[in-house]
Amino acid sequence: MKIKYDQEADVLIIILKDEPPQDAIEEPGGIIVSYTQDGKPVSVEFLNASLHGIVNKDEIDVFLQTLKSAAL
C-alpha cells in the first residue's frame, strides 16, 4: 500500500495494489475509487482533501496501524 499527497492539487491518494485501474467510480464528496477489471479496488482518491478536513496542509503526519480482526 502506498499513500501519496499532492499539496499543489490537494489530492490524497491511497494506492492499494500496483495494478492498472480499468474502471473508476466517483462518490459524493469528491472521492474516486478505481477498480481492476474483475472489480477489486486499486486506489482511493480524495479530491480537495484539506477542504474536507482529511489533510492539514501545514502538518502532515501518517500513522499506520495494523488491526487484528476479532475472532468470529
C-alpha positions in Angstrom: 0.0 0.0 0.0 1.2 3.5 -0.8 -0.1 6.8 0.4 0.6 10.0 -1.7 -0.4 13.6 -1.1 -0.1 16.2 -3.8 -0.2 19.5 -1.9 -0.5 21.6 -5.1 -3.5 19.7 -6.3 -4.8 19.0 -2.8 -5.3 15.3 -3.6 -4.7 12.4 -1.2 -4.3 9.0 -3.0 -4.2 5.6 -1.3 -2.9 3.0 -3.7 -4.0 -0.4 -2.6 -2.5 -2.5 -5.4 0.1 -2.0 -8.1 -2.3 -2.9 -10.8 -3.6 -0.6 -13.6 -7.2 0.5 -12.9 -9.8 -0.4 -15.5 -12.8 1.5 -14.1 -13.5 4.3 -11.6 -16.5 5.5 -9.7 -16.8 9.0 -8.3 -18.6 9.0 -5.0 -20.2 12.1 -3.4 -17.8 14.5 -1.7 -15.0 14.1 -4.3 -13.9 10.5 -3.6 -12.9 8.4 -6.6 -12.5 4.7 -6.2 -10.6 2.8 -9.0 -11.1 -0.9 -9.7 -9.4 -3.7 -11.6 -11.2 -5.4 -14.5 -12.5 -8.0 -12.0 -13.9 -5.4 -9.6 -11.2 -5.3 -7.0 -10.3 -1.9 -5.6 -7.0 -0.5 -6.7 -6.9 3.0 -5.3 -9.0 5.7 -3.4 -8.5 9.4 -4.2 -9.8 12.2 -2.0 -10.1 15.5 -4.0 -9.8 18.8 -2.1 -8.5 16.8 0.8 -7.7 19.8 3.0 -11.0 21.5 2.4 -12.8 18.3 3.7 -10.5 18.1 6.7 -8.8 14.9 5.7 -5.4 16.6 5.4 -4.0 19.6 7.2 -1.5 21.1 4.7 0.6 22.7 7.5 1.0 19.4 9.4 1.1 16.1 7.6 1.6 13.0 9.8 1.0 9.5 8.7 0.2 6.8 11.2 -0.2 3.2 10.1 -1.7 0.7 12.4 -2.3 -3.0 11.7 -5.6 -4.0 13.2 -6.2 -7.6 14.3 -9.6 -8.9 13.2 -11.8 -10.3 16.0 -12.4 -14.0 16.0 -16.0 -14.8 14.9 
